[in-house]
Amino acid sequence: MEERKPEGNPLIVLAAGGFLGGLIAGGNNAGLFWFAALSLGCAYGLLVLLGHVAKGTQDHWIGTILGLSTFVPLPCGLIGMMIGKSIWGSP
């Protein structure tokens, strides 16, 4: 089976994943740990789904995502969390 070409810019994909994770965390009134876990998990999941992580390097890339690329998904996730809390969160 042929490898597919990655779709989109990886920084935009990281930002979108962090934002979606923040929306989910804000809607569920999650704490700090779950906010970070959801933001980083959604960012990494979108990278995998859109083909930015090759099959042979998926185990090694998680360290790069969590170590070097947290500056993109976490601030975007914080914005998503504020929006999620204002829309679905408790008063």
N, C-alpha and C positions, 0 to 999 in steps of 0.2 A: 504494500500500500504506500502511496506517495505522501510525503510530508506536505501539509498545506502551508501556504504562506501566511505569516502573522497579519492580523487585521488591526488597523489603527495604530496610533502612537502609544508606546508603552506607558509614558507618563500620564496621558489622558485616561488610559485604561486603569492605572493605579488610582487616579483621582476619582473616577467614576465608581470603582469598587469601594473605596473608602467612604464616599458619599452614601452609597447604598447601605453599607454596613452601619453608618451613623444613623440613617433613617430607621433601620430596623431596631437599633439600640434605643433610639429616642422614643419610638413608638411603644416599646416594651418597658420603658423606664429602667433600663439596665444600668448597672454600676460601671465604675471605671474599668475594671477588668474585662467585663463583657463587651464594653464599648471598643476597647482596643482589640480584643479577640475578633469581634465581628468585622471591624474595619479592615484589619490586616487579612483576615480570612477571606472576606469578599474580594479584596484587591488581588490576592493571590489566585483565587478561584477564577476571576475574570481573565487574568493573564493566561491561565491554563486553557480556559474555554476558547479564547481568541487566538491561541496558537503561539504565544510568545515564549512559552517554556517547552523546549524540545523533550521528547520522550526519554532520552538517555540522561538528561540533566535535571529531571524533576526533583530528585532527592537533594541535589547540591544547591539548587536555586533558592530553596526556602530560606537558607541562611542569608543570601544576598537580599532577598525581599525584606526579611525581618530586620536585618542589620543596617543596610544602606538606604533602603527606600521607604523608611517609615516617615520621612519628612513630607511625603506627598499624601499618602492616604489618611494619616491621622488628622491634619488640619481640615482636610475636606470632610472627613468623618465627623469632626466636631461641628462643622456647619450643618451637615446632615442631621446630627443628633439634636441640634437646637431647633431645626425645622420640624423634625419628627416629634419632639416633645410639644411644640406649639400646636401641631395638628392633632396628634393622637394621644399625647401624654396626659397624665392626670393634672387637674387644675392646681 
